Amino acid sequence: MVRSWNLGTDDEQLSDRPGYELVGVVGMPPRAVGPGRAIGRRVLFALAVLLVVVFAVYVDRGGYRDANGDGISLLDCFYYAAVSLSTTGYGDITPASDSARLTNIVLITPLRVVFLIVLIGTTLEVLTERSRQAFRIRRWRRTVRDHLVVVGFGTKGRSAVEAFLAEKDGKPEQIVVVDTDRAALSVANARGLVTVHGSATRADVLRVAGVPRARAVVVAPNRDDTAVLVTLTARTLAPRARILVALHEMENVRLLKQSGADQVVVSSETAGRLLGIATVAPHVVDMVEDLLTPETGLALDERPVTPAEEGRSPRELSDIVLALVRDGRMRRMGEDGTEVLRPGDRLLYVRNLQGEDGQGEMGSLFPRTQ
């Protein structure tokens, strides 16, 4: 039975907060930059700052006074830039003219600060990383759309992500994971996924995850009552998104359908049926496992009918067609109207991953909303 839940109140509107306040709530996947490359970037940036100062001093070299009185050479400019940026300042070369002093105030002093920040960047890494995260979050929130939101990154949620990424066009940047378990979110971040920390029963958390602009929402929490509340909330925010829900108990399927779920998978019932079939026909279970494993062997897939296939029988195609989708309803082969393919039909077929010709398209699990 579905347990009762506490609706609670949304005192804090996360979706209205600026990006810098969402650092720690929204987790952006880390960028793989090696230590050598990171150090090289800092060294190159420091050299660039040094060259800017050298150029500024050399252009106005007549405004500088050397203790030796023999004028300022290019080497002297490099020397002055190095000791000035490092704040050593021996005083043997000093700005004498008004223009040289103005250049020191307006250009060299700010560059000195930048140079020191680069040199002690390791100490300030936490602050700079937080700023980068805030910038990436702001940019991501402006651009995210037509993506997949996965609520719950347990066994079922991870399997859904792996199946999505196994599709030809599946990319990590198309997935957002919502969970309250920071350890699970760390695993998702390590896989290149954007994460949102918070309870998906709150509408504001789902807004931060971009549910109103999502293509599909996979609801895979540990409890059925949570799945019902998340489905209700997601359907309110995204009337056109495809909502796929995993349940434990068969008796809650009807409630989920009424809550707005497009498809409901009952994990306990499905596992029980497979165990029962395995007692009398174990190879059937092997075939089902093969069809549900998208990496190798055979896989179930969905694709639109091509113009060349319109008017033909599904039995004439090279693909093994199991059913077709017409007017939003699935029709099994053999039913009335399935003898001839029509424009707009979609085929549910078995795809051979060993010798596929690239005609399939992403969408067997999460088809695009029309």
N, C-alpha and C positions, 0 to 999 in steps of 0.2 A: 504494500500500500504506500501511497505517497504521504510522506510525513509533512507536518505543518512547518511553516517557515516564518521568519521575521522579516517583514518588508523593510523595516528600518527607514532612515531618512537620509536624503542627499544634502547634507549641510555644506559640503565642499564641492563646488562645481569644477571638477578636474578639467573638463573640456574648455573652460573659459580661462584657464591659467596660461601664462606665457611659457615658452619652451624651457627657459632656465629653471622654472619651478617644477617641471616634470622630469628633471634628471633624478633618477632613482625610481621613478614610476615607469617611464618608458625606457626600455633598454635597447640601444642600438647595437647591432653586431659589431664585434671588434674588427679593425682593419689589420690585416696581416702585414706588418712592417718589421723586418728584421732589425736587430740592434745596430748592425753595421750600416744599414741604409739610413736609420734614424740619426746616427752620429754624423754620417756623411752629409745629410741635409743641413744639420746645424752648422757644420764646418763651412759648407758652401754659402749659407746665409751670412755667416760672420765675415767671410771673405768679400761678399758682395757689399756689405756695410762698410768694410774697410776701404774698398775701391771707391765708393761714393765719396768718402771723406777725402781720400787722396786726390780725387778729381777736383773737389771743391777747393782744396788748399792750393793745388797747382794752378788753377785758373786765376786765383787771386794771390799768387805767391809774392807779388810785389808788396803786399800789405803785411807781410810777416818779417820779423827781425830775427836773425840768427846771431847767437853769441859770438861766433867766429867772424862775423861781418863779411862773409864771402858770398852772400846771397842764398836763395833757397833753390836747391836742385830737386829733381824728381825723387831721388833717394831720400832727401830731407823731408819731402812730403809724406813718403811712406813711413819714415821714422816718426814724424810728428803725429800722423794718424794713429799709429800703433800705440804710442805712449799716451795719447789723449783718450782713445777709446778704452784703454785698460786702466785709466785714471792714474797712471804712474806720474806723468807730468813733471819731467826734470826741469823745465823752465828755460832750457837753452834755446828753444825756438818758441817765440811768443807772437800773438797777433798784435800788430802795432797800429794799423789803419782802422778807421771806423768800419769799413766794409768787412774786413777780416774778423773784427770783433762781433759784428752783426751775424756773420756766417757761423761763428762759434755758438752764438746764442740760439739762433733759429734752426740750424742744421746739425752741427756737430754734437751739441749737448744732448738733443733727443736721440741721435744715433748712438751716443755713448750708453744711454740707458738701454736701448734695444740690444746693443752688443753685450752688455752685462747680463741681460735676461737670457740671451742665447747661451752664454757661457755657464750660467747657473740654472739652465733649464731643467735639469734633473730635480732640483729642489722645488721648482714651481710646477712640476709635472701634474700634480693633482688639480691645481687651479686651471691650468691650460686644458687638461683633459675634460674638465667639467664645462668649460666654455665651448670646446669642440662638440661635446655631446649636446649642449643646448642648441648650437647652430644646426647640427644634423637633425635634431628633433623638430625644429621649426621648419626646416626644408622638407622633411618627410611628411609632416602633417599637411603641408600645402599640396603635396603631389600624390599622396597615397589614394588609390581608388582601384576598383575592379580586382580586389585582392581576396585572399582567403584568411578568415579569422578562425583560429582554433582555440576553443575554450577548454582548458584542461590539458596538460602536457604529461599525462600518465601514459600507460601502455597503449590505450586506444588512440589518444591524441598523437603520440609519436608515430604510431603505425599509419595514421591518416596522413601525416606530414611526409613520411617516407614514400607512401603511394603517390602523393601529389608530385613530389620531386622526381619520382621515377618516370613520370610522363615526359614526353619529348620537350614540351615547352615549360615544364615546371622549374621555377627559379626561387631561391630562398627569399629574395626581396619581395616576393608576392605573398608572403605568409606573415601573419601577426599572431603571436601566442599570448593568451591571457590566462594567468594563473595566480594563485596566492602563495605558492611554494617557490621561494627564491632559488632553491637548489635546482628545481626543474627549469626555471627561467634561465639559470646560468648555463645549463646544458643546451637549451634552445639558442641562446646567444652564441655559444661556441659553434653551433651549426650554421651560423649566419642569419638567424631569424631575428626580426624585431619582436620585442616582448613588452607587455604591459602588466605591471604588478598591481593586483587588486581583485576584488570580487566581481565576477561577471554578472552577478545578480543586480548590480548597480548600473543604471542606464548611463551614467556619466563615464564609467570605466569603459563601457562598450563604445561610447562616442570617441573617447581618446584612441581606441583601437581602430577607429574608422569604419565601424559597422554600417552606418548609413550609406557609405559608398562601396561596401564590400560586394563581391560577386557571390560568395558563399560563406556560410558560418557552420563550422563543425562544433557541435556541443557534446563534449565527452567528459563530464565531471564524474565524481565517484558516487554520487547519490542521485536517485531519480527525481526527488523533489527539487533539487538544485537545477536539474536539466529542464524541468517544467518552467521554473521561474526565468531561467536564462532564455529559453525559447520564446516565452511571452514578451520579454523585454526586447530581444533581438528582432522579433517580428514587428513590434511597434516602431522601432527605429529604422528598419529596412524592409518595407513591404514587398520589394521585388527580389530580395536576395534569396538564394537557395539555402534552406536551413536543414542540416543533416544531424540527427541526434542518435546517440548511443544510450540504450537503456539496459537495466538489469532484469526488470520484471515485465512479462508480457502484458499484464493487466493494466499497465500504464500507457500502452501504445495509443489507445483511443484518446486519452487526455492530452498526449503530446500532439496528436494530429489536430485536435481542437485548439491547441495553443499556437498552431501555426507552423509545425514541422512539415517539411516536404517529404522527408524520408526518415524512417525510424528503424534502427537495427537493434535487435534484442540480443545482447551478447550471450546471456545464459541459455536462452532457448536455442540459438544457433549452435552453440557448442554442444548442447545436449543432443540435438538432431545428428550432428556429425559423429558423435560418439556412438549413437544408436546405429547409424548406417555402417560404421566401421566394424561392428560386430558381425555383419553378414556380407558386406561388400567393401572391404578395406581399400581396394583400388579406386573406388569412386571417391573416397575421401582424398586420396592422393591427387586425383584429377582436379577436385575442387580447390585444393591447396595450390596446385599449379596455376589454375585460372586466377586465383586471388593474389598470386605473387607476381608483380609486374616486371621484375627484372629479367627473368629468363623463361624459356618454354612458351607456353600459351598464356594469353591474357584476354580478359573481357574488355571490350572497348566500344566506343560510340563515335559515329561520324555522320556527316550529312550525305545524302544521296547526290552524286555528281550528275551534271546534265547528261552525260553519256549513258548513265544508268536509268534515267527516267523512262518509264514505259516498259521496262524489262522485268522479268520475274526475279525475285531474290535468289532463286535456286540456280540461276544462270551466272551468278557472280562467282568470282574466285574465292571470296570470303565466305566463311561459314556463318550465315545470318541466323540468329536465334529469334529475333523479334524486331519490330520497327516501331518508332514513335511517330504518331500522326495526330495532329490537333491536340498535343499535350497528353495523349493517352498511349500506353504501351499496348501493342497488339502482337501476340505470339504468332509464329508461323503456322499457317493452317486455318487461322481465323478468317472470316469473311473480309474481303477487301485487301488482303495481304498478297494476293497473287501478282499484282502489278505495282511497281514503285511509282510514286507521284512526286512532283516538285514539293520541296519542304519536308519530306520524310527524313528521319534519322534512323540509321541502322545500328542495332545492337548485335555485335558480331564477335567472333573469336579471332584474335590476332596472333599470328605466329611471329614471335619476337626473334626467332633464329634466322628467318629469311624475309623480314618485312621490307616492303618497298617504299616506306615513308609516306603512304597515303593517309594514315590515320592522323587525327588531330587531338590535342589535349581536350579532355572533356569527359572521359569515361566515368570519372568520379565526380567532378565538379563542373558540369557544362555551363557555358555562359548563358546568362539570362537573356532572353530575346526581348 
